[in-house]
Amino acid sequence: MSESTAPTPAFSASPISVNAGVLPLLRRLVAEADRLRVAVTRDTSGVTFVDAGISVPGSIEAGVLIGEICMGGLGKVKLAAQGGPFDQGWPTWLEVSSSQPVLACLASQYAGWSLAASKEEAGGKKFFSLGSGPARALAAKEALFAELGYRDPITADARSGVLVLEVDRVPPPVVVEKILRDCGLQPTQLTLIMTPTKSLAGTTQVVARVLEVALHKAHELHFALEQIVDGVASAPLPSPGADGLDAMGRTNDAILYGGRVHLTVDADDEAARGLAKALPSLNSRDYGRGFADIFKAAEYDFYKIDGALFAPAEVWVSSLSSGKTWHAGKMNLELLRGQWLDEA
């Protein structure tokens, strides 16, 4: 009898480089910085910083481009004005799609790399951010990468990395040094993009995670990720919040109560139907209130919030094997309009 061996992770042989894939997008962001209302600087070591909303206004268009950068160049993000399928009582929507949804959303876009510095290290004020974007796949510090079996195969002579941080200040040198060390990059090879959530670009790039939220929830449900072969999603784009908490609440609510996702899976009918039934946010005991209120009630502790809430509002799952499609969940635009809209 031959010895049993563990299965090879599904993405271990992928030739796709998420960092190489974003280079055309990054060049555009830098070249069109003035038009997009972002600021590009380089420190004395050579690291490039893109300010997309701290000391400059930023823009929705910059947020759309940063959303595609977050997806490692493997997804499309675009604006959709009210009308047609988006005539749902809100004027502006985002559409997101990917033919490589697992790599785009989980190996790149997911904000999973914890980066922190103490008050002493950060010059008097603690620093914390969850890094997202393709440079995560160079460091591969998260357990998720072992599950996927993926690490960016970019070659040494073309090595570069991009990381997006939802912060309102430039990361301290100790954090930048950690990123360089863990990614194996020289300073001139690293770009850090900073997008405060209460900015136009920040709000946009967070709502552009609507497909990623569905992929992360599928992962939490232990669905076989290699069976998810395509994804399309949409969500309403709110105006930025007045402060960080308000902004975080609005971007979460856009997905939890207005996000719509269509996944195509190469799975049997039972698995596809089960995924559709389990995915939507209305399965959560915390469903039905604005996220800012839920967060306050949880004493600002994410771990006290029911994990089932972090999901899109409405889901379709189509099976390639049978051609059948299952639908579950529903949008709650009334809740969003009640929080976002003041009638003239």
N, C-alpha and C positions, 0 to 999 in steps of 0.2 A: 504494500500500500504506500503510495507516495505521500509525502508530508504536505499538509494543507498550508497554503500561503495566504496572506492578507491580500485583498484585491488592490490593484493599482489605482490610486486616486484618478478620477476621470480627466483632470486637466493637467496631469503631470507631463505630458508630451506636447502641450500646446506651443506652437512656434510664435504665438501672438505676443508682441511686446506692448504693454499699455503705455509705457513711458515714451517709446518711439512713436506710438500712434498719436500722441497729443502734440508733437512738435509743431506741425502746421498750425494748430489752434493757438498754441502759445505764441508763436511768431506773430500771428494776427493780433492777439491781445496786446502785445508789446508795441507793434507797429501802429496800431490804431488807438493808443492809450488816450490821446487828447480827445478824440471823438467820443470814445466810450467813457470819458470822465474818470479814468483810473490813473494812478501815478506809479511810475516804474523807477526804482532806484537800485543801486548796487552798493553794498558795503565795501569796506576796505579790503576784505578778504576775497571778494568777487561774487558773493551770494546775491542773487537777484530777488528783490521784494516787489510784489505788486499790491498796492493799496487800492482796494476796490470799494472803499466806503468809510475809512477812518478819518482821514484829513481831506478827502475829496468826496464829491457826491456819489460817484459810481453811476450805474445805470442798469435798467432792466436788460438791455442788450448785452452788457458785460456779464450779467448774471446768467443769461442763456449760454454764452460762450464758456463761462467757467463751469456751468453744469455739464457741458460736453467734455471739458477737460477732466472733470471729476470722473467721468465714465471711461477715461482712458482712450478716447477717440473711437469707442465701440458703440456709441449711442448717439441719437439725434434728439435735440431739444429745440422746440420752436413755439412761438406765440400763436395763439388762435383767438381771434376776436369773437365776440358774441355773434351768434347767428348759426343756422343749421343745427348740427348736433350739439353745439355749445350754447344754444339759446336756453339757458337754465336759470336766468335771473342774475347772472354775474357777468360783467363785460369782458374780462380778460382771463384766458386760460393758458396753461402750458400743456403741450403734447410731448411725450417722451417715448422713444422706441429703441429697441436693440435686437439685432440678430445674434448677439452673443451676451444674453442678459446676465448669466452667472459671472462671467469675467468682468463685464462692464460694471455691474452693480455691487458684487461682493468682493471681487479681487481688486477693485479700484475705488468706486464711489463711496462705499460704506465708510462712515466715520468711526473707525475702530482702533486707531493707534493712539493710545493715551500718552500725552506729552505734558510734563509738569516740572515746575521749578519752585523751590521754597522761597520765602521772602528774602532770605539772605542771598540766594543764588540769582534772584530776579531783581535785585536792587530795591527792596523795600515792599514789594507787593507780590504775593503769590501768583504764579502763572499756571493756567491749566487750559488745555485744548485737546480735542479729539481730532487727529489728523485724518484727512480723507484725500482720495486721489491716487494717482498711479505710483507715487514713490513708496506707498505702503507695500507694494509688491516687490520692491527692492530689499526693504528691511525684513519683511515677512515675520514680524515679531508676534503676530496674533495667531492663536490656535487655529483660526479659520483657514489659514494658508496650508497648514498640514492636512486639514480635511480636504481641501480642494486639490492639494498636490501641485499647486501653481506657485511659481516664482518667476518674475520677469526675466525672459531669456535674452534681454538686450546685451549686445556684445560690449566688451571693455572699451573698444575704440569709439563707440558711439554712445557711451554711457551718459545718461542725464536723468534727472528726477524732478517731479513737480508734486508739491503737497499743498493742499488747501486747508486753511485754518479759520474757523469761525470765531474770530477774536476782534477786540477793539483796540489792540496795541501790538506793536512789533514784538515777536518772541525774543526773550533774552538770549544772549550769546550761548549760555549753557545748553539751551534747548536746540539751538541751531547746530551746535557742535554734536549733539547726540544724533540729530537727524543725519548729518554728514557721515558720522561714524557708522551708524547702523545701516545706512544705505550704500556705504562704500563709495561715496562721491567726493570729488574735489569741490571746493567752494564755487568755482565757476560753472559747475554742472548742476547746481541746485537752484530751483525757483520756488519761492514761497508766496502763495496768494492769500491775502487776508480779506475776509468778507464778514464784517459784523452783521448779525442777523437782522438788526434794525435798519440796515441799509437796503437800497433798491437791489443791488447785486446779491447781497446776502439773502434777502427774502426769496429772490428768484431761484438761486441755486439750491436752497433748501427744499422748496416746493418741487423742484426738478428731481427730487429723490423719490417721487411717488412710486415708480417702478421698483426702485431699490427696497422700499419698505415692504413691498409684496414678496420680493426675493428673500429678504431677511426673515420674514414671517414663515415662508415655506421652509427655510432652513430650521427655524425653531420648531416647526411641526415634524421635522425629520423626513420631509419629502426628499426623494432622490434628486439632488440638484442637477445631475447630468441629464435628467429627463426633461428639464425645462429648456426648450429650444428657441423660443421667441417670446417677445414681450412688447406690449403697447399699453400706454397709460396716459391719463390726463388728470389735471387738477386745476381748480380756480386759483388765480394769483391775486392775493390780497395786497393792499397797500402796506408798507412797513409799519410796524407797531411804534408807539411813542417811546417805549423803553425796551430793554432786553427781554423782560418777562412777557410783555405784550407781544413783542415780535415773535418770540418762541411759541407763544400760544397760537398766534395766527397761522404760522407756517405748519404747525402740527395739525391744527383743525382743518386746514385746507386739504390735507391728505386723509385724516381720520373720518371726515364728514363729507368731503367732496372728491376724494380720489377714486378714479375708476381704472381698473386694470384688466387686461385681457392677456392671459398666458396660453401659449401653445405648448403642449407636453407630449412627449413620446412615451406614454404610459397607458396601462390598461384602464378601462372605464371605472373600475372601483376606486383606483388611486386618484384619477382625475376628478371624479365626483367628490371624493373625500376632501381633496384640496380646496375645491370651490366652496364647500360647505364650511370648512374650518377657517378660511382666510379672513373674512370681513371683520371690521372693527366692532360691529354690533354684537359680536360674541362676548365682548368684555363686560364685566360687571360695572366698569367705570364709564361705559358708553352713555352719552346723552348730555354731558356738560362740556363747556369750553375747557380746553386743555390747561389754560392758565389757572382756572378755578380748581381743577383736579390736582394740579401741581401744588398749589397753595394748601389744599386740604391734606395732601400727603407730606406736609411740612418740608416741601422742596426736596424731597427724596425720591428720585426716579424708581428706586427699588421697591417703594411702597405702592406703586401704581401697577395695576394688573397688566402683565405683559401682553395679554391678548388685545389690548387697546391699540397697540402700535401696528396698525394694518390699514390698508385702504378701505374706503367705505363700501365699494361695490366691485364685484369680481366676476369675470367669465373665465372658464377654463375649457379649452378645446383639446380633444384627444386626437392625435395623428392616426392612431391605430383604428379607431372606429368612425371618426368624423363627427362625433357627438360633442356638444357644448353644454356646459352646466353653468348656471348663474346663481349668485347668492349675494345678499347684502343690499343696501340701498344708500343713495346719497341723502344728505340732510341739509339742503341748501337753506331751509328756513332758519336753522341754528346759525349758519354762517352769516346770512344776511342780518339776522338780529344782532350779531356782534360787530359786524364790519360796516354796516350801512346806516347812515343818517339821512333820512328823507328830506329833500329840499322843500 
